[in-house]
Amino acid sequence: MKINIQAVQNEHVFFREEEVCSFFLVDALRPYYPGSARLVADVERIGKDLKVSLFLNTEGEYQCDRCLVTYKAVLENKLEQMFHFGSGGLADSEEVIALPGDLIELDLRQMQNEIVVLNHPLKMLCKEDCKGICPDCGADLNIEACRCGEAKVDPRWDELKKLIR
């Protein structure tokens, strides 16, 4: 998403856009987000500073780490960033990005990528209480019971069982 910052004059300006999720700088994430992302940028100019709040909403297609079922989930979050035009002022802070004073268009792709990377699930679960797949018989324990019967016990533990009896 690119926004024309000359249109922002000491007020809130909203920019809305729907963009195909090909903007990712991280190629490994592209397969998870085949659709489009809805973007809303709330931009406010405060003197030489620009406060940008970027809201991103898209749908991800994931594969459950436990049961291997493909499922969809909404990825939605926002990120705020301060920008400063020219030298001096807030540009010395680590949280403020310095921009040239004659900049006309601000590219928000880096912010879009940060939202996705920071909110991409580390553990992909179709549901919190997913039971997964039985390692022996391969039954999806969310749908059916295990077909293995009695659990197999490692014979190396037999000596310890004698101590319990």
Residue frames as qw, qx, qy, qz and C-alpha x, y, z in Angstrom:
[[0.000, 0.892, 0.453, 0.000, 0.00, 0.00, 0.00],
 [0.400, 0.081, 0.012, 0.913, 1.33, 3.38, -0.98],
 [0.063, -0.844, -0.501, 0.180, -0.21, 6.57, 0.33],
 [0.311, 0.620, 0.082, 0.716, 0.11, 10.14, -0.90],
 [0.462, -0.464, -0.485, 0.580, 1.23, 12.02, 2.20],
 [0.093, 0.097, 0.095, 0.986, 0.72, 15.46, 0.65],
 [0.397, -0.487, -0.530, -0.570, -3.03, 14.94, 1.11],
 [0.603, -0.526, -0.541, 0.259, -2.59, 14.77, 4.90],
 [0.132, 0.528, -0.132, 0.828, -2.80, 18.21, 6.56],
 [0.086, -0.191, 0.591, -0.779, -3.09, 18.21, 10.40],
 [0.743, -0.033, 0.141, -0.654, -6.08, 15.85, 10.42],
 [0.581, -0.076, 0.810, -0.018, -6.94, 12.17, 10.28],
 [0.571, 0.436, -0.404, -0.566, -7.07, 10.76, 6.77],
 [0.753, -0.064, 0.643, -0.126, -8.17, 7.18, 6.08],
 [0.378, 0.463, -0.651, -0.467, -6.88, 5.20, 3.13],
 [0.801, 0.005, 0.536, -0.266, -8.61, 1.91, 2.25],
 [0.419, 0.531, -0.636, -0.372, -7.31, -0.68, -0.16],
 [0.929, -0.061, 0.346, -0.120, -7.71, -4.34, -0.98],
 [0.240, 0.728, -0.618, -0.174, -4.48, -5.86, -2.19],
 [0.942, 0.102, -0.318, -0.022, -3.41, -9.34, -3.27],
 [0.685, -0.685, 0.239, 0.068, -1.07, -10.79, -0.66],
 [0.843, 0.363, -0.024, 0.396, 1.88, -10.79, -3.06],
 [0.021, 0.912, -0.207, 0.354, 3.44, -7.92, -1.09],
 [0.836, -0.530, 0.111, 0.088, 5.21, -10.31, 1.29],
 [0.177, 0.807, -0.563, 0.025, 8.94, -9.82, 1.51],
 [0.393, -0.331, 0.847, -0.138, 9.19, -13.27, 3.14],
 [0.499, 0.198, -0.654, -0.533, 8.59, -15.83, 0.37],
 [0.167, -0.032, -0.968, 0.187, 7.95, -18.65, 2.85],
 [0.237, 0.322, 0.604, -0.689, 4.69, -16.97, 4.00],
 [0.352, 0.219, -0.373, -0.830, 3.12, -16.47, 0.55],
 [0.350, -0.113, -0.882, -0.293, 1.54, -19.97, 0.31],
 [0.118, -0.355, -0.788, 0.488, -0.34, -19.39, 3.57],
 [0.181, 0.623, 0.305, -0.697, -2.13, -16.28, 2.29],
 [0.368, 0.204, 0.704, 0.573, -3.34, -16.92, -1.28],
 [0.105, 0.810, 0.570, 0.089, -6.18, -14.37, -1.17],
 [0.205, 0.656, 0.013, 0.726, -6.21, -10.65, -0.71],
 [0.377, -0.333, -0.532, 0.681, -5.68, -8.43, 2.31],
 [0.065, -0.877, -0.355, -0.318, -7.93, -5.59, 3.34],
 [0.514, -0.059, -0.249, 0.819, -5.87, -2.63, 4.47],
 [0.118, -0.926, -0.286, -0.218, -6.93, 0.54, 6.26],
 [0.538, 0.063, -0.244, 0.805, -4.38, 3.23, 7.04],
 [0.233, -0.926, -0.297, 0.021, -5.27, 5.94, 9.56],
 [0.592, 0.214, -0.056, 0.775, -2.78, 8.74, 8.94],
 [0.237, -0.936, -0.249, 0.073, -2.41, 11.82, 11.11],
 [0.519, 0.477, -0.151, 0.693, 0.05, 14.65, 10.57],
 [0.492, -0.823, -0.194, 0.207, 1.36, 16.38, 13.69],
 [0.133, -0.870, 0.318, 0.351, 3.69, 19.16, 12.55],
 [0.314, 0.612, -0.681, -0.251, 6.68, 17.43, 10.91],
 [0.252, -0.155, 0.942, -0.156, 5.60, 14.06, 12.24],
 [0.650, 0.040, -0.447, -0.613, 3.28, 11.52, 10.73],
 [0.437, -0.152, 0.808, -0.366, 1.48, 8.88, 12.81],
 [0.575, 0.156, -0.605, -0.527, 0.35, 5.87, 10.77],
 [0.570, -0.089, 0.728, -0.370, -1.95, 3.16, 12.13],
 [0.438, 0.256, -0.694, -0.512, -2.21, 0.30, 9.65],
 [0.713, -0.020, 0.554, -0.430, -4.98, -2.29, 10.04],
 [0.306, 0.311, -0.805, -0.402, -4.62, -5.53, 8.08],
 [0.734, 0.043, 0.518, -0.437, -7.26, -8.24, 7.65],
 [0.493, 0.382, -0.677, -0.392, -6.75, -11.39, 5.59],
 [0.926, -0.154, 0.186, -0.289, -7.52, -15.09, 5.69],
 [0.006, 0.582, -0.809, -0.084, -4.79, -17.67, 6.03],
 [0.938, 0.063, -0.229, -0.253, -4.87, -21.31, 4.92],
 [0.179, -0.616, 0.733, -0.225, -2.96, -23.50, 7.35],
 [0.773, 0.003, -0.625, -0.111, -2.36, -27.20, 7.97],
 [0.691, -0.655, 0.133, -0.275, -2.89, -28.36, 11.55],
 [0.148, 0.622, -0.748, 0.177, 0.34, -29.52, 13.17],
 [0.457, -0.203, 0.782, -0.373, -1.45, -32.31, 15.07],
 [0.676, 0.295, 0.642, -0.210, -4.07, -33.79, 12.71],
 [0.306, -0.115, 0.623, 0.711, -2.85, -32.46, 9.32],
 [0.264, 0.726, 0.634, 0.022, -6.29, -31.06, 8.41],
 [0.244, 0.236, 0.191, 0.921, -6.26, -27.95, 6.23],
 [0.128, -0.767, -0.584, 0.230, -8.19, -25.10, 7.84],
 [0.224, 0.616, 0.134, 0.743, -8.72, -21.38, 7.38],
 [0.411, -0.651, -0.425, 0.476, -8.33, -18.68, 10.01],
 [0.160, 0.940, 0.135, 0.268, -8.54, -14.90, 9.98],
 [0.600, -0.146, -0.159, 0.770, -5.34, -12.95, 10.53],
 [0.018, -0.865, -0.270, -0.422, -6.23, -9.48, 11.71],
 [0.584, -0.527, -0.225, 0.575, -4.13, -6.93, 13.55],
 [0.206, 0.959, 0.059, 0.187, -2.79, -3.41, 13.50],
 [0.705, -0.130, -0.076, 0.693, 0.56, -1.71, 13.75],
 [0.007, -0.992, -0.115, 0.056, 1.36, 1.90, 14.61],
 [0.712, 0.024, 0.079, 0.697, 4.45, 3.73, 13.43],
 [0.050, -0.926, -0.067, 0.368, 5.70, 7.30, 13.79],
 [0.676, 0.376, 0.216, 0.596, 7.55, 8.96, 10.92],
 [0.209, -0.817, -0.054, 0.535, 9.43, 12.27, 10.99],
 [0.612, 0.707, 0.180, 0.305, 10.17, 14.46, 7.97],
 [0.210, 0.866, -0.254, 0.376, 13.50, 16.21, 7.73],
 [0.566, 0.162, -0.609, 0.532, 16.21, 16.37, 10.37],
 [0.082, -0.242, 0.483, -0.837, 15.97, 17.00, 14.12],
 [0.684, -0.218, -0.009, -0.696, 12.91, 16.48, 16.31],
 [0.857, -0.214, 0.363, -0.295, 11.79, 12.93, 16.96],
 [0.789, 0.493, -0.362, -0.064, 14.07, 11.38, 14.33],
 [0.086, 0.580, -0.745, 0.318, 16.64, 10.59, 17.04],
 [0.692, -0.200, 0.525, -0.453, 14.32, 8.09, 18.71],
 [0.146, -0.166, 0.950, 0.220, 14.56, 4.39, 17.85],
 [0.344, 0.443, 0.802, -0.206, 10.79, 4.16, 17.50],
 [0.364, 0.812, 0.125, -0.440, 10.54, 6.94, 14.91],
 [0.710, 0.213, 0.456, 0.492, 11.56, 6.48, 11.28],
 [0.054, -0.649, 0.131, 0.748, 13.21, 9.48, 9.63],
 [0.600, 0.562, 0.528, 0.213, 12.01, 10.37, 6.13],
 [0.345, 0.084, 0.223, 0.908, 13.31, 12.90, 3.60],
 [0.122, 0.462, 0.343, -0.809, 11.48, 16.23, 3.81],
 [0.360, 0.353, -0.351, -0.789, 10.47, 16.18, 0.13],
 [0.120, 0.079, 0.986, 0.080, 8.85, 12.73, 0.17],
 [0.467, 0.005, -0.240, -0.851, 5.53, 12.59, -1.70],
 [0.849, -0.092, -0.353, -0.382, 4.49, 8.94, -1.38],
 [0.347, -0.490, 0.728, -0.330, 4.95, 6.64, 1.61],
 [0.664, 0.118, -0.699, -0.237, 5.25, 2.89, 0.96],
 [0.606, -0.441, 0.415, -0.515, 3.69, 0.84, 3.79],
 [0.854, 0.165, -0.474, -0.136, 4.72, -2.62, 2.53],
 [0.334, 0.305, -0.743, 0.494, 7.28, -2.99, 5.34],
 [0.404, -0.163, 0.491, -0.754, 4.53, -2.36, 7.92],
 [0.851, 0.082, -0.169, -0.490, 2.23, -4.84, 6.13],
 [0.705, 0.262, -0.647, 0.127, 4.95, -7.48, 6.31],
 [0.037, 0.292, -0.696, 0.655, 5.61, -6.81, 9.98],
 [0.664, -0.115, 0.236, -0.700, 1.94, -7.34, 10.83],
 [0.908, 0.142, -0.295, -0.261, 1.87, -10.70, 9.05],
 [0.571, 0.335, -0.673, 0.332, 5.23, -11.93, 10.32],
 [0.097, -0.290, 0.624, -0.719, 4.49, -10.96, 13.93],
 [0.652, -0.013, 0.349, -0.673, 1.02, -12.52, 13.89],
 [0.694, 0.239, -0.619, -0.281, 1.63, -15.63, 11.79],
 [0.851, -0.438, 0.133, -0.257, 0.88, -18.64, 14.02],
 [0.012, -0.601, 0.798, -0.048, 3.92, -20.48, 15.35],
 [0.222, 0.043, 0.967, -0.121, 1.85, -23.55, 16.23],
 [0.451, 0.022, -0.399, -0.798, -0.91, -24.16, 13.71],
 [0.142, 0.158, 0.931, -0.296, -3.86, -25.86, 15.36],
 [0.193, -0.386, -0.659, -0.617, -7.29, -26.35, 13.79],
 [0.538, -0.714, -0.189, -0.405, -8.70, -25.98, 17.31],
 [0.182, -0.707, 0.548, -0.407, -7.12, -25.59, 20.75],
 [0.681, -0.280, 0.616, -0.279, -8.12, -29.08, 21.92],
 [0.741, 0.443, -0.426, -0.271, -7.10, -30.92, 18.74],
 [0.849, -0.361, 0.379, -0.076, -6.28, -34.52, 19.67],
 [0.030, 0.638, -0.692, -0.338, -4.14, -35.22, 16.61],
 [0.819, 0.263, -0.432, -0.272, -3.43, -38.55, 14.93],
 [0.873, -0.390, 0.294, -0.018, -2.62, -41.85, 16.63],
 [0.046, 0.722, -0.643, -0.251, 1.03, -42.64, 15.85],
 [0.398, -0.146, 0.904, 0.051, 0.33, -46.38, 15.56],
 [0.437, 0.438, 0.784, 0.046, -2.95, -46.80, 13.65],
 [0.167, 0.093, 0.376, 0.907, -3.18, -43.36, 12.04],
 [0.093, -0.707, -0.694, -0.102, -6.73, -42.64, 13.25],
 [0.007, 0.479, -0.030, 0.877, -7.74, -38.98, 13.45],
 [0.264, -0.273, -0.791, 0.480, -8.60, -38.85, 17.16],
 [0.229, 0.159, 0.147, -0.949, -10.89, -35.84, 16.62],
 [0.613, 0.100, -0.389, -0.681, -13.20, -37.98, 14.45],
 [0.891, -0.088, -0.404, -0.187, -12.79, -41.58, 15.63],
 [0.703, -0.628, 0.329, -0.063, -11.40, -43.60, 18.49],
 [0.004, -0.618, 0.773, 0.144, -8.01, -45.23, 18.33],
 [0.911, 0.149, -0.225, -0.311, -8.11, -48.63, 16.57],
 [0.312, 0.523, -0.757, 0.236, -4.98, -49.94, 18.29],
 [0.782, -0.379, -0.492, -0.048, -6.81, -51.47, 21.22],
 [0.669, -0.701, -0.061, 0.240, -4.73, -51.63, 24.37],
 [0.137, 0.932, -0.335, 0.004, -1.74, -49.33, 24.45],
 [0.882, 0.204, -0.303, 0.299, 1.55, -51.06, 23.73],
 [0.493, -0.846, 0.199, 0.039, 4.06, -50.84, 26.55],
 [0.424, 0.699, -0.562, 0.125, 7.75, -50.69, 25.94],
 [0.916, -0.196, -0.340, 0.085, 9.27, -53.93, 27.38],
 [0.454, 0.366, -0.428, 0.691, 12.17, -51.92, 28.81],
 [0.328, -0.479, 0.247, -0.776, 9.83, -50.68, 31.56],
 [0.809, -0.235, -0.502, -0.196, 8.89, -54.20, 32.77],
 [0.571, -0.016, -0.585, 0.575, 11.50, -54.19, 35.55],
 [0.071, -0.176, 0.270, -0.944, 10.10, -50.92, 36.96],
 [0.654, -0.288, -0.315, -0.624, 6.53, -52.34, 36.94],
 [0.721, -0.164, -0.648, 0.181, 7.71, -55.06, 39.30],
 [0.249, 0.056, -0.474, 0.843, 8.60, -52.39, 41.88],
 [0.393, -0.216, -0.029, -0.894, 5.05, -50.97, 41.87],
 [0.745, -0.214, -0.521, -0.358, 3.32, -54.31, 42.52]]
